[in-house]
Amino acid sequence: MELGERLRSQWSESAQDWIDADQAVRTGMLDRWMLESLGDVGGKTVIDIGCGEGRFSRLLSKLGATVTGIDLTEAFIERARFTSANETYIVGNAEDLHGIERDAFDLAVSYIVLVDLLDFRSAVNAAYRVLRPGGRFVICNIHPMRSSVSDGWIKQGDKKLFYPVDNYTDEGPREFTWFDRTFINMHHTLSSYISSFLGAGFALRALQEPVPCEEELAANPTFDDEYRIPNFIIYVLEKPDS
């Protein structure tokens, strides 16, 4: 099976596992960072690119946004539509956003999606196209320092010694075990991501490496790993007014 098809089929095969999975790292830490990066979404039009089963789309809708979610996995869109209140959900490819009008949205969101795409650069260009001038694109992704090696922590017994970074400039697929099956993430360097954002026409307004606050750490003690090596990265991009 060619790589692009594997990247698509792994989510179709694991859709129910994901729906049933613990989302504590998102609900317990990352949502706060994403919402702060987006700012007040009340009255804004938002496209959630790679929306999955629609959890974050529903959260944005409850905060007053008019939300369109798009995802290539039909099972996710079916679930999103079933649990939808006011959002619109579309089966579609993040790499081209086919059928989405130019300059249609105030905000775009990509919540840990770029690592799942064969051609993330096309997805960045597509997001630029559908945003209005002055619109923002908020991306959360696996940190490139984590995605270079997918085998996880080097341990001595149960003690975590360090998380390795290796073959960093060798961009491409990384295999790991998830949901008791082999999954693939795409690794790219930080400079590749930044270059693609700037090349599409975006201005980089912020770059953040999320860590839990005291309350979040108290509620989820395993989040202490986030202080040792960055697990996630958030880019806040803006489409210029002219």
C-alpha positions as CSV (number, residue, x, y, z in Angstrom):
1,M,0.0,0.0,0.0
2,E,1.4,3.4,-1.0
3,L,2.1,5.9,1.8
4,G,-0.7,8.3,1.1
5,E,-3.3,5.5,1.2
6,R,-1.7,4.2,4.5
7,L,-2.0,7.6,6.1
8,R,-5.7,7.8,5.1
9,S,-6.6,4.2,5.9
10,Q,-5.0,4.1,9.4
11,W,-7.6,6.6,10.6
12,S,-10.5,4.8,8.9
13,E,-9.5,1.6,10.6
14,S,-9.0,3.3,14.0
15,A,-11.9,5.7,14.0
16,Q,-13.9,4.1,16.8
17,D,-10.7,3.6,18.9
18,W,-10.1,7.3,18.6
19,I,-13.7,8.2,19.5
20,D,-13.4,6.0,22.6
21,A,-9.9,7.2,23.5
22,D,-9.0,9.3,26.5
23,Q,-8.6,12.9,25.4
24,A,-7.1,14.2,28.6
25,V,-4.0,15.8,27.0
26,R,-6.3,17.9,24.9
27,T,-9.1,18.7,27.3
28,G,-6.7,19.0,30.2
29,M,-4.0,21.2,28.6
30,L,-4.0,21.8,24.9
31,D,-7.5,23.2,24.6
32,R,-6.6,26.1,26.9
33,W,-3.5,27.0,24.7
34,M,-5.5,26.7,21.5
35,L,-8.4,28.9,22.8
36,E,-6.0,31.5,24.1
37,S,-4.2,31.6,20.7
38,L,-7.6,31.9,18.8
39,G,-8.9,34.7,21.1
40,D,-12.5,35.6,21.2
41,V,-14.3,33.4,18.6
42,G,-17.7,34.8,19.2
43,G,-19.3,35.8,15.9
44,K,-16.4,34.5,13.9
45,T,-16.5,32.0,11.0
46,V,-14.1,29.1,11.7
47,I,-12.9,26.2,9.6
48,D,-11.6,23.2,11.7
49,I,-9.3,21.4,9.2
50,G,-9.0,17.8,10.1
51,C,-11.9,18.1,12.6
52,G,-12.0,14.4,13.5
53,E,-15.2,13.5,15.4
54,G,-15.9,17.2,15.9
55,R,-15.0,17.6,19.6
56,F,-13.1,20.9,19.2
57,S,-15.6,22.2,16.6
58,R,-18.4,21.8,19.1
59,L,-16.4,23.6,21.7
60,L,-15.8,26.5,19.4
61,S,-19.5,26.5,18.4
62,K,-20.5,26.7,22.1
63,L,-18.3,29.8,22.4
64,G,-20.3,31.6,19.6
65,A,-18.4,30.7,16.5
66,T,-19.9,29.6,13.2
67,V,-18.0,26.4,12.5
68,T,-17.3,24.3,9.5
69,G,-15.4,21.0,10.2
70,I,-13.8,19.1,7.4
71,D,-12.2,15.6,7.6
72,L,-11.3,12.9,5.1
73,T,-12.4,10.0,7.4
74,E,-16.1,9.4,6.7
75,A,-16.7,7.7,10.1
76,F,-15.5,10.8,11.9
77,I,-17.8,13.1,9.9
78,E,-20.7,10.7,10.5
79,R,-20.1,10.9,14.2
80,A,-19.6,14.6,14.1
81,R,-22.9,15.1,12.3
82,F,-24.7,12.8,14.8
83,T,-23.5,14.8,17.8
84,S,-23.7,18.2,16.1
85,A,-25.6,21.1,17.5
86,N,-25.0,24.0,15.0
87,E,-21.8,23.1,13.1
88,T,-21.5,22.1,9.5
89,Y,-19.4,19.0,8.7
90,I,-17.9,18.1,5.3
91,V,-16.0,15.0,4.1
92,G,-12.9,16.5,2.4
93,N,-9.2,16.6,2.1
94,A,-7.1,19.0,4.1
95,E,-4.5,19.1,1.4
96,D,-6.8,20.9,-1.1
97,L,-10.0,21.9,0.8
98,H,-11.8,21.3,-2.5
99,G,-15.2,23.1,-2.7
100,I,-14.4,25.6,0.1
101,E,-14.6,29.2,-1.2
102,R,-11.7,31.6,-1.2
103,D,-11.6,34.2,1.6
104,A,-14.5,32.5,3.4
105,F,-13.3,32.3,7.1
106,D,-12.0,34.5,9.8
107,L,-10.1,31.7,11.5
108,A,-8.7,28.3,10.6
109,V,-7.7,25.6,13.0
110,S,-5.4,22.6,12.5
111,Y,-5.3,20.5,15.8
112,I,-2.6,17.9,15.5
113,V,-3.3,17.2,11.8
114,L,-0.2,18.2,9.8
115,V,1.7,15.1,11.0
116,D,-1.0,12.9,9.4
117,L,-0.6,14.5,5.9
118,L,1.5,13.3,3.0
119,D,1.7,16.9,1.7
120,F,1.4,19.3,4.6
121,R,2.6,22.2,2.4
122,S,-0.5,21.9,0.1
123,A,-2.6,22.0,3.3
124,V,-1.0,25.2,4.4
125,N,-1.6,26.8,1.0
126,A,-5.2,25.6,1.0
127,A,-5.7,27.2,4.5
128,Y,-4.3,30.5,3.2
129,R,-6.7,30.4,0.3
130,V,-9.9,30.0,2.4
131,L,-8.9,32.6,5.0
132,R,-10.0,36.2,4.7
133,P,-7.3,38.9,4.6
134,G,-6.4,39.5,8.3
135,G,-7.5,36.0,9.2
136,R,-5.5,33.8,11.5
137,F,-4.5,30.1,11.2
138,V,-3.8,28.4,14.5
139,I,-1.9,25.1,14.2
140,C,-1.1,22.7,17.0
141,N,1.2,19.9,15.9
142,I,3.6,17.3,17.3
143,H,6.8,19.1,18.1
144,P,9.6,18.3,15.6
145,M,11.9,17.3,18.5
146,R,9.4,14.5,19.3
147,S,8.5,13.4,15.8
148,S,12.1,12.6,14.7
149,V,12.1,9.5,16.8
150,S,8.8,7.7,17.5
151,D,10.0,5.0,19.8
152,G,9.6,7.0,23.0
153,W,11.5,7.4,26.1
154,I,14.8,5.7,26.8
155,K,14.3,4.1,30.2
156,Q,16.2,2.4,33.0
157,G,13.6,0.1,34.5
158,D,10.6,2.3,35.0
159,K,12.7,5.5,35.2
160,K,12.6,7.8,32.1
161,L,16.1,8.9,31.4
162,F,15.7,11.0,28.3
163,Y,13.8,11.3,25.0
164,P,16.1,10.9,22.0
165,V,16.3,13.2,19.0
166,D,17.9,11.5,16.0
167,N,17.8,11.5,12.2
168,Y,16.2,14.9,12.6
169,T,17.0,16.2,9.1
170,D,15.8,13.0,7.5
171,E,12.2,14.0,6.8
172,G,9.5,11.4,6.2
173,P,7.4,8.7,7.8
174,R,7.9,7.4,11.3
175,E,6.2,4.2,12.5
176,F,4.9,3.6,16.0
177,T,2.4,1.4,17.7
178,W,-0.9,2.9,18.7
179,F,-4.3,1.2,19.3
180,D,-2.4,-2.1,19.0
181,R,-1.6,-1.5,15.3
182,T,1.2,0.2,13.3
183,F,0.6,3.9,12.8
184,I,2.5,6.5,10.8
185,N,3.3,10.1,11.5
186,M,5.2,12.4,9.1
187,H,8.3,14.0,10.5
188,H,9.5,17.4,9.3
189,T,12.0,19.9,10.7
190,L,11.0,23.1,12.3
191,S,12.6,25.0,9.5
192,S,10.5,23.1,6.9
193,Y,7.3,24.1,8.7
194,I,8.3,27.7,9.1
195,S,9.4,28.0,5.5
196,S,6.1,26.5,4.3
197,F,4.1,29.0,6.4
198,L,6.1,32.0,5.1
199,G,6.1,30.6,1.5
200,A,2.4,30.4,1.5
201,G,2.2,34.1,2.4
202,F,1.5,33.9,6.2
203,A,3.1,36.0,8.8
204,L,4.2,34.2,11.9
205,R,2.7,36.0,14.9
206,A,3.5,33.5,17.7
207,L,5.2,30.2,18.4
208,Q,4.4,28.4,21.6
209,E,5.5,25.2,23.3
210,P,2.6,24.2,25.6
211,V,3.1,23.1,29.2
212,P,0.5,22.5,31.9
213,C,-0.3,25.1,34.5
214,E,-0.2,24.1,38.2
215,E,-3.9,23.2,38.3
216,E,-3.6,21.0,35.1
217,L,-0.5,19.3,36.5
218,A,-2.3,18.6,39.8
219,A,-5.2,17.0,37.9
220,N,-3.0,15.0,35.5
221,P,0.4,14.3,37.2
222,T,1.7,12.4,34.1
223,F,1.8,15.8,32.4
224,D,5.1,16.4,34.2
225,D,6.8,15.0,31.1
226,E,5.8,18.1,29.2
227,Y,8.4,20.1,31.1
228,R,11.3,17.8,30.1
229,I,11.0,17.9,26.3
230,P,8.4,19.7,24.2
231,N,5.6,17.3,23.0
232,F,3.5,19.9,21.1
233,I,4.0,23.1,19.3
234,I,1.6,25.9,18.4
235,Y,2.0,28.2,15.5
236,V,-0.2,31.4,15.2
237,L,-0.2,32.6,11.6
238,E,-1.9,35.6,10.0
239,K,-2.9,36.2,6.4
240,P,-1.9,39.8,5.6
241,D,-4.6,42.4,4.9
242,S,-3.1,43.2,1.6
